[in-house]
Amino acid sequence: MTPASRAGRLGLWSATALVVSHTVAVGIFLTPAEVIGALQSPAWTFALWLGCGAIVLAGALTFGELASRYPETGGLYVYLRETWGPSAAFLYGWQSLLVMDPGVVAALAAGTAQYLSVLWPSAAGSMRVLAVAVIWIGALPSMAGLRMGARTFDVLTVVKLCVLAGVVIIALTTGHGDWSHFTPFAGARTSALPIGEALAGGLIGVFFSFGGFWETGRIAGDVEHARRVVPLALTFGVAIVIAIYVMTTIAFIYLVPPSATTSASAFALLAGRALAGPAGPAVLATAVVCSVAPSIMAVLIVAPRLYEAMSLDRLFPRALAVRTASGSPARATAVLATLASVLVFLGTFDQIVAFFVCAALVFVGLAAAGVFVVRRRPGDAAFPVPGYPLTPALFILLVAVVVTMIAVARPWQALAGAALVLVGLPVRRWLIPRAEAAQGRDVQ
């Protein structure tokens, strides 16, 4: 699928950085606070992060085997195509291009704009313009070429990790917190929310905090020694993400007692003051911007490779598969940035993504289940998932549980999203004759 000349440009560090930055975004400052506030128990909080993290790591190992078997541009699209057929693959790509990818970019950009307004109050009245500017600033380095985009992204990721580490170190050394916030570690909870309900809500939040790591497989065609490097990047990346969330949670509980964490916004105010006094809100806003900026760029680097793969299969316009002389899918990146910018001005991206998130996770579970299909075929994987079949089964079970809880909580949104995704089936039937005719012209 991907010409050999396109490989050999990204190494293990860049691929791992994509996993980390694609996963850790603004949620690093929101989800831990929400989980702490809901559970109000350090023991339950760490158990949920570590337990869910271990199962997500099982998912990283599972996708690692699939990446080692299909080290091509496209990621989940390729896995679905090779295991469950072209229809499932097309529906995944259909909803990714039109909804999920631009929706995620728009949401991240809007969140970044909100925190930038804390640092730059005069821009508060132009939030949408600022969000669009963030999108295109993130897109331009990638459009300039893979090497330029990778170098810029690597630097931003290092800054991001240093800032997150700095927040934790400052919180635990000079912050106005108290280790007594961890006691009783596993004692009685003060929340009126039943522990089962709190764990269910916390599980969804924690899972979404790890969401997106699987998308790094989309760029496998641009990774040197992809059969070996992409699985390692997924594994190392998720392990780093687990460590980041656990250390951040420790710092947050040290700064703010669980009983005082009533909401993410209230927590941010209390944590900022405990961290750096009156300057705390600006310090946290800076940390959020440094965390989210590489995440936006990670999506803009990774996501267009899916559209490129589908274009090569004649399912999207052929123009999206064209790369510049510097190796960038600039047209596909521009399409994604444009769609995200439109959603920012419409202001409805949160609602749109909510409709499709359930269906998107179904495709993630299906892709992971593809490892059971490929294991029945001849040939060995360069990275066989350890603990098979338990390892992939645990991750698929976690995805199924999360999908079920979301569907039960939002049944009409889940049904509407599924119906809109299925609209892609007649679109695919309409495209197939044209794709076959185009291929016939190429042969002639």
TORKOL-4160 file (C-alpha; in steps of 0.2 Angstrom, whole numbers, padded with zeros to 4 digits, m for minus):
444
<pt num="1" X="0000" Y="0000" Z="0000"/>
<pt num="2" X="0014" Y="0012" Z="0005"/>
<pt num="3" X="0029" Y="0014" Z="m0006"/>
<pt num="4" X="0045" Y="0009" Z="0002"/>
<pt num="5" X="0052" Y="0026" Z="m0002"/>
<pt num="6" X="0040" Y="0034" Z="0011"/>
<pt num="7" X="0047" Y="0023" Z="0025"/>
<pt num="8" X="0062" Y="0026" Z="0036"/>
<pt num="9" X="0058" Y="0043" Z="0042"/>
<pt num="10" X="0051" Y="0042" Z="0059"/>
<pt num="11" X="0061" Y="0032" Z="0073"/>
<pt num="12" X="0055" Y="0025" Z="0090"/>
<pt num="13" X="0056" Y="0041" Z="0099"/>
<pt num="14" X="0045" Y="0051" Z="0087"/>
<pt num="15" X="0032" Y="0036" Z="0086"/>
<pt num="16" X="0032" Y="0035" Z="0105"/>
<pt num="17" X="0029" Y="0054" Z="0106"/>
<pt num="18" X="0015" Y="0053" Z="0094"/>
<pt num="19" X="0006" Y="0040" Z="0106"/>
<pt num="20" X="0009" Y="0050" Z="0121"/>
<pt num="21" X="0004" Y="0067" Z="0114"/>
<pt num="22" X="m0011" Y="0059" Z="0104"/>
<pt num="23" X="m0017" Y="0052" Z="0121"/>
<pt num="24" X="m0013" Y="0065" Z="0134"/>
<pt num="25" X="m0022" Y="0082" Z="0131"/>
<pt num="26" X="m0032" Y="0094" Z="0141"/>
<pt num="27" X="m0040" Y="0078" Z="0150"/>
<pt num="28" X="m0024" Y="0077" Z="0160"/>
<pt num="29" X="m0031" Y="0092" Z="0171"/>
<pt num="30" X="m0049" Y="0087" Z="0170"/>
<pt num="31" X="m0051" Y="0068" Z="0171"/>
<pt num="32" X="m0040" Y="0065" Z="0187"/>
<pt num="33" X="m0050" Y="0079" Z="0196"/>
<pt num="34" X="m0067" Y="0071" Z="0191"/>
<pt num="35" X="m0062" Y="0054" Z="0196"/>
<pt num="36" X="m0055" Y="0060" Z="0213"/>
<pt num="37" X="m0071" Y="0070" Z="0216"/>
<pt num="38" X="m0082" Y="0055" Z="0211"/>
<pt num="39" X="m0073" Y="0042" Z="0221"/>
<pt num="40" X="m0066" Y="0053" Z="0235"/>
<pt num="41" X="m0055" Y="0039" Z="0240"/>
<pt num="42" X="m0036" Y="0038" Z="0236"/>
<pt num="43" X="m0036" Y="0019" Z="0236"/>
<pt num="44" X="m0051" Y="0018" Z="0223"/>
<pt num="45" X="m0044" Y="0032" Z="0213"/>
<pt num="46" X="m0027" Y="0023" Z="0210"/>
<pt num="47" X="m0035" Y="0006" Z="0208"/>
<pt num="48" X="m0045" Y="0013" Z="0194"/>
<pt num="49" X="m0031" Y="0021" Z="0185"/>
<pt num="50" X="m0019" Y="0007" Z="0187"/>
<pt num="51" X="m0032" Y="m0007" Z="0183"/>
<pt num="52" X="m0039" Y="0002" Z="0168"/>
<pt num="53" X="m0021" Y="0007" Z="0163"/>
<pt num="54" X="m0016" Y="m0011" Z="0163"/>
<pt num="55" X="m0030" Y="m0017" Z="0152"/>
<pt num="56" X="m0027" Y="m0002" Z="0140"/>
<pt num="57" X="m0009" Y="m0008" Z="0139"/>
<pt num="58" X="m0016" Y="m0025" Z="0134"/>
<pt num="59" X="m0024" Y="m0016" Z="0120"/>
<pt num="60" X="m0008" Y="m0008" Z="0115"/>
<pt num="61" X="0000" Y="m0025" Z="0114"/>
<pt num="62" X="m0014" Y="m0031" Z="0104"/>
<pt num="63" X="m0013" Y="m0017" Z="0091"/>
<pt num="64" X="0006" Y="m0020" Z="0091"/>
<pt num="65" X="0003" Y="m0037" Z="0084"/>
<pt num="66" X="m0009" Y="m0030" Z="0071"/>
<pt num="67" X="0004" Y="m0016" Z="0066"/>
<pt num="68" X="0018" Y="m0029" Z="0065"/>
<pt num="69" X="0007" Y="m0039" Z="0053"/>
<pt num="70" X="0001" Y="m0024" Z="0043"/>
<pt num="71" X="0014" Y="m0010" Z="0044"/>
<pt num="72" X="0005" Y="0001" Z="0031"/>
<pt num="73" X="m0002" Y="0018" Z="0031"/>
<pt num="74" X="m0020" Y="0018" Z="0038"/>
<pt num="75" X="m0020" Y="0009" Z="0055"/>
<pt num="76" X="m0037" Y="0003" Z="0060"/>
<pt num="77" X="m0043" Y="0005" Z="0042"/>
<pt num="78" X="m0031" Y="m0007" Z="0036"/>
<pt num="79" X="m0034" Y="m0019" Z="0051"/>
<pt num="80" X="m0053" Y="m0019" Z="0048"/>
<pt num="81" X="m0051" Y="m0021" Z="0029"/>
<pt num="82" X="m0039" Y="m0036" Z="0031"/>
<pt num="83" X="m0049" Y="m0045" Z="0045"/>
<pt num="84" X="m0068" Y="m0040" Z="0043"/>
<pt num="85" X="m0069" Y="m0034" Z="0025"/>
<pt num="86" X="m0069" Y="m0018" Z="0016"/>
<pt num="87" X="m0087" Y="m0012" Z="0021"/>
<pt num="88" X="m0082" Y="m0011" Z="0040"/>
<pt num="89" X="m0066" Y="m0002" Z="0035"/>
<pt num="90" X="m0075" Y="0010" Z="0024"/>
<pt num="91" X="m0088" Y="0014" Z="0038"/>
<pt num="92" X="m0073" Y="0017" Z="0050"/>
<pt num="93" X="m0065" Y="0029" Z="0038"/>
<pt num="94" X="m0081" Y="0038" Z="0033"/>
<pt num="95" X="m0085" Y="0043" Z="0051"/>
<pt num="96" X="m0067" Y="0047" Z="0055"/>
<pt num="97" X="m0065" Y="0060" Z="0041"/>
<pt num="98" X="m0082" Y="0068" Z="0042"/>
<pt num="99" X="m0084" Y="0068" Z="0061"/>
<pt num="100" X="m0072" Y="0061" Z="0073"/>
<pt num="101" X="m0056" Y="0068" Z="0067"/>
<pt num="102" X="m0061" Y="0085" Z="0064"/>
<pt num="103" X="m0072" Y="0085" Z="0080"/>
<pt num="104" X="m0057" Y="0080" Z="0090"/>
<pt num="105" X="m0046" Y="0093" Z="0083"/>
<pt num="106" X="m0060" Y="0107" Z="0085"/>
<pt num="107" X="m0063" Y="0102" Z="0103"/>
<pt num="108" X="m0044" Y="0102" Z="0107"/>
<pt num="109" X="m0042" Y="0119" Z="0098"/>
<pt num="110" X="m0057" Y="0127" Z="0107"/>
<pt num="111" X="m0050" Y="0121" Z="0124"/>
<pt num="112" X="m0033" Y="0128" Z="0120"/>
<pt num="113" X="m0041" Y="0145" Z="0115"/>
<pt num="114" X="m0051" Y="0145" Z="0132"/>
<pt num="115" X="m0034" Y="0143" Z="0142"/>
<pt num="116" X="m0025" Y="0155" Z="0130"/>
<pt num="117" X="m0038" Y="0168" Z="0135"/>
<pt num="118" X="m0033" Y="0166" Z="0153"/>
<pt num="119" X="m0015" Y="0171" Z="0148"/>
<pt num="120" X="m0021" Y="0184" Z="0135"/>
<pt num="121" X="m0037" Y="0192" Z="0142"/>
<pt num="122" X="m0039" Y="0203" Z="0127"/>
<pt num="123" X="m0042" Y="0188" Z="0116"/>
<pt num="124" X="m0057" Y="0182" Z="0126"/>
<pt num="125" X="m0069" Y="0190" Z="0113"/>
<pt num="126" X="m0062" Y="0181" Z="0098"/>
<pt num="127" X="m0062" Y="0163" Z="0105"/>
<pt num="128" X="m0067" Y="0155" Z="0088"/>
<pt num="129" X="m0054" Y="0165" Z="0078"/>
<pt num="130" X="m0041" Y="0160" Z="0091"/>
<pt num="131" X="m0046" Y="0142" Z="0090"/>
<pt num="132" X="m0045" Y="0142" Z="0071"/>
<pt num="133" X="m0028" Y="0150" Z="0072"/>
<pt num="134" X="m0022" Y="0136" Z="0084"/>
<pt num="135" X="m0028" Y="0123" Z="0071"/>
<pt num="136" X="m0019" Y="0130" Z="0056"/>
<pt num="137" X="m0003" Y="0134" Z="0067"/>
<pt num="138" X="m0003" Y="0115" Z="0071"/>
<pt num="139" X="m0006" Y="0110" Z="0053"/>
<pt num="140" X="0007" Y="0120" Z="0044"/>
<pt num="141" X="0023" Y="0111" Z="0051"/>
<pt num="142" X="0015" Y="0095" Z="0045"/>
<pt num="143" X="0010" Y="0101" Z="0028"/>
<pt num="144" X="0028" Y="0108" Z="0026"/>
<pt num="145" X="0035" Y="0090" Z="0026"/>
<pt num="146" X="0036" Y="0075" Z="0037"/>
<pt num="147" X="0054" Y="0079" Z="0043"/>
<pt num="148" X="0049" Y="0097" Z="0048"/>
<pt num="149" X="0033" Y="0091" Z="0056"/>
<pt num="150" X="0042" Y="0077" Z="0066"/>
<pt num="151" X="0056" Y="0089" Z="0072"/>
<pt num="152" X="0043" Y="0102" Z="0078"/>
<pt num="153" X="0032" Y="0089" Z="0086"/>
<pt num="154" X="0047" Y="0081" Z="0095"/>
<pt num="155" X="0052" Y="0097" Z="0102"/>
<pt num="156" X="0034" Y="0101" Z="0108"/>
<pt num="157" X="0033" Y="0084" Z="0116"/>
<pt num="158" X="0049" Y="0086" Z="0126"/>
<pt num="159" X="0042" Y="0103" Z="0132"/>
<pt num="160" X="0025" Y="0095" Z="0136"/>
<pt num="161" X="0033" Y="0081" Z="0146"/>
<pt num="162" X="0045" Y="0094" Z="0155"/>
<pt num="163" X="0030" Y="0105" Z="0159"/>
<pt num="164" X="0020" Y="0091" Z="0166"/>
<pt num="165" X="0035" Y="0085" Z="0176"/>
<pt num="166" X="0037" Y="0102" Z="0182"/>
<pt num="167" X="0019" Y="0104" Z="0188"/>
<pt num="168" X="0021" Y="0088" Z="0198"/>
<pt num="169" X="0038" Y="0092" Z="0206"/>
<pt num="170" X="0032" Y="0110" Z="0211"/>
<pt num="171" X="0016" Y="0103" Z="0218"/>
<pt num="172" X="0025" Y="0090" Z="0229"/>
<pt num="173" X="0040" Y="0102" Z="0234"/>
<pt num="174" X="0034" Y="0120" Z="0235"/>
<pt num="175" X="0015" Y="0118" Z="0233"/>
<pt num="176" X="0004" Y="0122" Z="0248"/>
<pt num="177" X="m0003" Y="0104" Z="0249"/>
<pt num="178" X="m0003" Y="0091" Z="0263"/>
<pt num="179" X="0001" Y="0073" Z="0263"/>
<pt num="180" X="m0014" Y="0071" Z="0276"/>
<pt num="181" X="m0025" Y="0072" Z="0260"/>
<pt num="182" X="m0021" Y="0053" Z="0257"/>
<pt num="183" X="m0027" Y="0048" Z="0274"/>
<pt num="184" X="m0037" Y="0038" Z="0276"/>
<pt num="185" X="m0031" Y="0029" Z="0261"/>
<pt num="186" X="m0044" Y="0017" Z="0259"/>
<pt num="187" X="m0056" Y="0023" Z="0273"/>
<pt num="188" X="m0074" Y="0028" Z="0272"/>
<pt num="189" X="m0080" Y="0039" Z="0258"/>
<pt num="190" X="m0089" Y="0056" Z="0260"/>
<pt num="191" X="m0098" Y="0056" Z="0244"/>
<pt num="192" X="m0116" Y="0053" Z="0242"/>
<pt num="193" X="m0113" Y="0044" Z="0226"/>
<pt num="194" X="m0114" Y="0025" Z="0227"/>
<pt num="195" X="m0097" Y="0017" Z="0224"/>
<pt num="196" X="m0103" Y="0007" Z="0210"/>
<pt num="197" X="m0110" Y="0022" Z="0201"/>
<pt num="198" X="m0094" Y="0032" Z="0204"/>
<pt num="199" X="m0083" Y="0018" Z="0198"/>
<pt num="200" X="m0094" Y="0016" Z="0182"/>
<pt num="201" X="m0093" Y="0035" Z="0178"/>
<pt num="202" X="m0074" Y="0035" Z="0183"/>
<pt num="203" X="m0071" Y="0020" Z="0171"/>
<pt num="204" X="m0078" Y="0030" Z="0156"/>
<pt num="205" X="m0068" Y="0045" Z="0160"/>
<pt num="206" X="m0052" Y="0035" Z="0163"/>
<pt num="207" X="m0054" Y="0025" Z="0147"/>
<pt num="208" X="m0057" Y="0041" Z="0137"/>
<pt num="209" X="m0041" Y="0048" Z="0145"/>
<pt num="210" X="m0031" Y="0034" Z="0136"/>
<pt num="211" X="m0041" Y="0035" Z="0120"/>
<pt num="212" X="m0033" Y="0038" Z="0104"/>
<pt num="213" X="m0017" Y="0028" Z="0107"/>
<pt num="214" X="m0022" Y="0015" Z="0093"/>
<pt num="215" X="m0022" Y="0029" Z="0080"/>
<pt num="216" X="m0003" Y="0029" Z="0079"/>
<pt num="217" X="m0004" Y="0014" Z="0068"/>
<pt num="218" X="m0011" Y="0026" Z="0054"/>
<pt num="219" X="0007" Y="0032" Z="0051"/>
<pt num="220" X="0016" Y="0015" Z="0051"/>
<pt num="221" X="0020" Y="0018" Z="0033"/>
<pt num="222" X="0031" Y="0032" Z="0038"/>
<pt num="223" X="0040" Y="0023" Z="0052"/>
<pt num="224" X="0057" Y="0015" Z="0050"/>
<pt num="225" X="0057" Y="m0004" Z="0053"/>
<pt num="226" X="0038" Y="m0002" Z="0057"/>
<pt num="227" X="0035" Y="m0020" Z="0060"/>
<pt num="228" X="0046" Y="m0019" Z="0076"/>
<pt num="229" X="0045" Y="0000" Z="0080"/>
<pt num="230" X="0027" Y="0003" Z="0080"/>
<pt num="231" X="0023" Y="m0011" Z="0092"/>
<pt num="232" X="0036" Y="m0004" Z="0104"/>
<pt num="233" X="0030" Y="0014" Z="0102"/>
<pt num="234" X="0013" Y="0008" Z="0107"/>
<pt num="235" X="0019" Y="m0001" Z="0122"/>
<pt num="236" X="0031" Y="0012" Z="0128"/>
<pt num="237" X="0019" Y="0026" Z="0124"/>
<pt num="238" X="0005" Y="0019" Z="0134"/>
<pt num="239" X="0016" Y="0014" Z="0149"/>
<pt num="240" X="0022" Y="0032" Z="0149"/>
<pt num="241" X="0004" Y="0039" Z="0149"/>
<pt num="242" X="0000" Y="0028" Z="0163"/>
<pt num="243" X="0014" Y="0035" Z="0173"/>
<pt num="244" X="0009" Y="0053" Z="0169"/>
<pt num="245" X="m0009" Y="0050" Z="0175"/>
<pt num="246" X="m0003" Y="0042" Z="0191"/>
<pt num="247" X="0010" Y="0055" Z="0195"/>
<pt num="248" X="m0002" Y="0069" Z="0191"/>
<pt num="249" X="m0016" Y="0061" Z="0202"/>
<pt num="250" X="m0003" Y="0060" Z="0216"/>
<pt num="251" X="0001" Y="0079" Z="0214"/>
<pt num="252" X="m0018" Y="0083" Z="0213"/>
<pt num="253" X="m0023" Y="0074" Z="0229"/>
<pt num="254" X="m0008" Y="0082" Z="0238"/>
<pt num="255" X="m0014" Y="0099" Z="0233"/>
<pt num="256" X="m0033" Y="0097" Z="0235"/>
<pt num="257" X="m0041" Y="0084" Z="0247"/>
<pt num="258" X="m0053" Y="0072" Z="0238"/>
<pt num="259" X="m0068" Y="0079" Z="0249"/>
<pt num="260" X="m0065" Y="0096" Z="0242"/>
<pt num="261" X="m0065" Y="0091" Z="0224"/>
<pt num="262" X="m0083" Y="0095" Z="0219"/>
<pt num="263" X="m0080" Y="0098" Z="0201"/>
<pt num="264" X="m0066" Y="0100" Z="0188"/>
<pt num="265" X="m0068" Y="0119" Z="0187"/>
<pt num="266" X="m0068" Y="0121" Z="0206"/>
<pt num="267" X="m0053" Y="0109" Z="0208"/>
<pt num="268" X="m0043" Y="0119" Z="0195"/>
<pt num="269" X="m0046" Y="0135" Z="0205"/>
<pt num="270" X="m0041" Y="0126" Z="0222"/>
<pt num="271" X="m0026" Y="0117" Z="0214"/>
<pt num="272" X="m0020" Y="0133" Z="0206"/>
<pt num="273" X="m0020" Y="0142" Z="0222"/>
<pt num="274" X="m0012" Y="0128" Z="0231"/>
<pt num="275" X="0001" Y="0126" Z="0218"/>
<pt num="276" X="0007" Y="0144" Z="0215"/>
<pt num="277" X="m0004" Y="0156" Z="0225"/>
<pt num="278" X="m0012" Y="0170" Z="0215"/>
<pt num="279" X="m0002" Y="0166" Z="0200"/>
<pt num="280" X="m0009" Y="0148" Z="0200"/>
<pt num="281" X="m0022" Y="0150" Z="0187"/>
<pt num="282" X="m0010" Y="0157" Z="0174"/>
<pt num="283" X="0003" Y="0143" Z="0179"/>
<pt num="284" X="m0010" Y="0129" Z="0176"/>
<pt num="285" X="m0016" Y="0138" Z="0160"/>
<pt num="286" X="0001" Y="0138" Z="0153"/>
<pt num="287" X="0003" Y="0119" Z="0157"/>
<pt num="288" X="m0013" Y="0115" Z="0148"/>
<pt num="289" X="m0008" Y="0125" Z="0133"/>
<pt num="290" X="0009" Y="0116" Z="0133"/>
<pt num="291" X="0000" Y="0099" Z="0135"/>
<pt num="292" X="m0014" Y="0102" Z="0121"/>
<pt num="293" X="m0003" Y="0110" Z="0108"/>
<pt num="294" X="0007" Y="0094" Z="0104"/>
<pt num="295" X="m0009" Y="0084" Z="0105"/>
<pt num="296" X="m0017" Y="0094" Z="0091"/>
<pt num="297" X="m0002" Y="0093" Z="0080"/>
<pt num="298" X="m0002" Y="0074" Z="0084"/>
<pt num="299" X="m0019" Y="0072" Z="0077"/>
<pt num="300" X="m0015" Y="0083" Z="0062"/>
<pt num="301" X="0000" Y="0072" Z="0058"/>
<pt num="302" X="m0008" Y="0055" Z="0061"/>
<pt num="303" X="m0026" Y="0057" Z="0055"/>
<pt num="304" X="m0023" Y="0062" Z="0036"/>
<pt num="305" X="m0014" Y="0045" Z="0033"/>
<pt num="306" X="m0031" Y="0036" Z="0035"/>
<pt num="307" X="m0038" Y="0047" Z="0021"/>
<pt num="308" X="m0022" Y="0044" Z="0010"/>
<pt num="309" X="m0025" Y="0025" Z="0012"/>
<pt num="310" X="m0043" Y="0026" Z="0007"/>
<pt num="311" X="m0039" Y="0037" Z="m0007"/>
<pt num="312" X="m0026" Y="0024" Z="m0013"/>
<pt num="313" X="m0041" Y="0011" Z="m0012"/>
<pt num="314" X="m0051" Y="0024" Z="m0023"/>
<pt num="315" X="m0064" Y="0026" Z="m0009"/>
<pt num="316" X="m0059" Y="0045" Z="m0006"/>
<pt num="317" X="m0054" Y="0057" Z="m0020"/>
<pt num="318" X="m0037" Y="0052" Z="m0027"/>
<pt num="319" X="m0030" Y="0070" Z="m0024"/>
<pt num="320" X="m0030" Y="0066" Z="m0005"/>
<pt num="321" X="m0016" Y="0053" Z="m0008"/>
<pt num="322" X="m0004" Y="0065" Z="m0017"/>
<pt num="323" X="0011" Y="0069" Z="m0006"/>
<pt num="324" X="0022" Y="0085" Z="m0008"/>
<pt num="325" X="0040" Y="0083" Z="m0013"/>
<pt num="326" X="0044" Y="0084" Z="0006"/>
<pt num="327" X="0033" Y="0068" Z="0009"/>
<pt num="328" X="0018" Y="0077" Z="0017"/>
<pt num="329" X="0000" Y="0073" Z="0013"/>
<pt num="330" X="m0003" Y="0091" Z="0013"/>
<pt num="331" X="m0020" Y="0091" Z="0004"/>
<pt num="332" X="m0027" Y="0078" Z="0016"/>
<pt num="333" X="m0020" Y="0088" Z="0031"/>
<pt num="334" X="m0028" Y="0104" Z="0024"/>
<pt num="335" X="m0045" Y="0095" Z="0022"/>
<pt num="336" X="m0045" Y="0090" Z="0040"/>
<pt num="337" X="m0040" Y="0107" Z="0046"/>
<pt num="338" X="m0053" Y="0115" Z="0036"/>
<pt num="339" X="m0067" Y="0103" Z="0042"/>
<pt num="340" X="m0061" Y="0106" Z="0060"/>
<pt num="341" X="m0061" Y="0125" Z="0057"/>
<pt num="342" X="m0079" Y="0124" Z="0051"/>
<pt num="343" X="m0085" Y="0114" Z="0066"/>
<pt num="344" X="m0077" Y="0128" Z="0077"/>
<pt num="345" X="m0087" Y="0141" Z="0069"/>
<pt num="346" X="m0103" Y="0130" Z="0070"/>
<pt num="347" X="m0100" Y="0127" Z="0088"/>
<pt num="348" X="m0108" Y="0110" Z="0088"/>
<pt num="349" X="m0093" Y="0099" Z="0088"/>
<pt num="350" X="m0096" Y="0092" Z="0106"/>
<pt num="351" X="m0114" Y="0087" Z="0101"/>
<pt num="352" X="m0108" Y="0079" Z="0085"/>
<pt num="353" X="m0094" Y="0069" Z="0092"/>
<pt num="354" X="m0106" Y="0063" Z="0106"/>
<pt num="355" X="m0117" Y="0055" Z="0093"/>
<pt num="356" X="m0103" Y="0046" Z="0085"/>
<pt num="357" X="m0091" Y="0041" Z="0100"/>
<pt num="358" X="m0101" Y="0025" Z="0103"/>
<pt num="359" X="m0099" Y="0019" Z="0085"/>
<pt num="360" X="m0081" Y="0024" Z="0084"/>
<pt num="361" X="m0077" Y="0013" Z="0099"/>
<pt num="362" X="m0086" Y="m0002" Z="0091"/>
<pt num="363" X="m0074" Y="0000" Z="0077"/>
<pt num="364" X="m0059" Y="0000" Z="0089"/>
<pt num="365" X="m0066" Y="m0016" Z="0097"/>
<pt num="366" X="m0068" Y="m0024" Z="0080"/>
<pt num="367" X="m0051" Y="m0020" Z="0075"/>
<pt num="368" X="m0044" Y="m0027" Z="0091"/>
<pt num="369" X="m0054" Y="m0043" Z="0088"/>
<pt num="370" X="m0046" Y="m0044" Z="0071"/>
<pt num="371" X="m0030" Y="m0052" Z="0080"/>
<pt num="372" X="m0041" Y="m0068" Z="0082"/>
<pt num="373" X="m0044" Y="m0068" Z="0064"/>
<pt num="374" X="m0026" Y="m0066" Z="0058"/>
<pt num="375" X="m0020" Y="m0079" Z="0071"/>
<pt num="376" X="m0029" Y="m0092" Z="0060"/>
<pt num="377" X="m0020" Y="m0087" Z="0045"/>
<pt num="378" X="m0002" Y="m0093" Z="0040"/>
<pt num="379" X="0013" Y="m0083" Z="0044"/>
<pt num="380" X="0020" Y="m0076" Z="0060"/>
<pt num="381" X="0019" Y="m0059" Z="0068"/>
<pt num="382" X="0035" Y="m0049" Z="0071"/>
<pt num="383" X="0027" Y="m0044" Z="0087"/>
<pt num="384" X="0016" Y="m0058" Z="0094"/>
<pt num="385" X="0005" Y="m0051" Z="0108"/>
<pt num="386" X="0010" Y="m0059" Z="0124"/>
<pt num="387" X="m0003" Y="m0068" Z="0134"/>
<pt num="388" X="m0014" Y="m0072" Z="0119"/>
<pt num="389" X="m0029" Y="m0075" Z="0119"/>
<pt num="390" X="m0032" Y="m0067" Z="0137"/>
<pt num="391" X="m0023" Y="m0051" Z="0133"/>
<pt num="392" X="m0034" Y="m0045" Z="0118"/>
<pt num="393" X="m0049" Y="m0052" Z="0126"/>
<pt num="394" X="m0047" Y="m0041" Z="0141"/>
<pt num="395" X="m0046" Y="m0025" Z="0131"/>
<pt num="396" X="m0060" Y="m0030" Z="0120"/>
<pt num="397" X="m0071" Y="m0033" Z="0135"/>
<pt num="398" X="m0066" Y="m0016" Z="0142"/>
<pt num="399" X="m0071" Y="m0008" Z="0126"/>
<pt num="400" X="m0088" Y="m0018" Z="0126"/>
<pt num="401" X="m0091" Y="m0012" Z="0144"/>
<pt num="402" X="m0088" Y="0006" Z="0140"/>
<pt num="403" X="m0099" Y="0005" Z="0124"/>
<pt num="404" X="m0113" Y="m0003" Z="0134"/>
<pt num="405" X="m0112" Y="0010" Z="0148"/>
<pt num="406" X="m0112" Y="0025" Z="0135"/>
<pt num="407" X="m0127" Y="0017" Z="0125"/>
<pt num="408" X="m0137" Y="0014" Z="0141"/>
<pt num="409" X="m0134" Y="0032" Z="0147"/>
<pt num="410" X="m0137" Y="0040" Z="0130"/>
<pt num="411" X="m0147" Y="0028" Z="0120"/>
<pt num="412" X="m0154" Y="0040" Z="0107"/>
<pt num="413" X="m0137" Y="0047" Z="0103"/>
<pt num="414" X="m0130" Y="0030" Z="0101"/>
<pt num="415" X="m0144" Y="0024" Z="0089"/>
<pt num="416" X="m0143" Y="0040" Z="0079"/>
<pt num="417" X="m0124" Y="0039" Z="0078"/>
<pt num="418" X="m0125" Y="0021" Z="0072"/>
<pt num="419" X="m0138" Y="0026" Z="0059"/>
<pt num="420" X="m0128" Y="0040" Z="0052"/>
<pt num="421" X="m0113" Y="0029" Z="0051"/>
<pt num="422" X="m0123" Y="0016" Z="0042"/>
<pt num="423" X="m0127" Y="0029" Z="0029"/>
<pt num="424" X="m0110" Y="0026" Z="0023"/>
<pt num="425" X="m0115" Y="0009" Z="0016"/>
<pt num="426" X="m0125" Y="0016" Z="0001"/>
<pt num="427" X="m0111" Y="0029" Z="m0002"/>
<pt num="428" X="m0098" Y="0015" Z="m0003"/>
<pt num="429" X="m0109" Y="0005" Z="m0015"/>
<pt num="430" X="m0110" Y="0021" Z="m0026"/>
<pt num="431" X="m0091" Y="0023" Z="m0025"/>
<pt num="432" X="m0086" Y="0005" Z="m0029"/>
<pt num="433" X="m0091" Y="0005" Z="m0048"/>
<pt num="434" X="m0081" Y="0022" Z="m0050"/>
<pt num="435" X="m0066" Y="0015" Z="m0041"/>
<pt num="436" X="m0066" Y="m0001" Z="m0052"/>
<pt num="437" X="m0068" Y="0010" Z="m0068"/>
<pt num="438" X="m0054" Y="0021" Z="m0062"/>
<pt num="439" X="m0043" Y="0006" Z="m0059"/>
<pt num="440" X="m0047" Y="m0001" Z="m0076"/>
<pt num="441" X="m0041" Y="0015" Z="m0084"/>
<pt num="442" X="m0025" Y="0014" Z="m0074"/>
<pt num="443" X="m0022" Y="m0004" Z="m0081"/>
<pt num="444" X="m0025" Y="0001" Z="m0098"/>
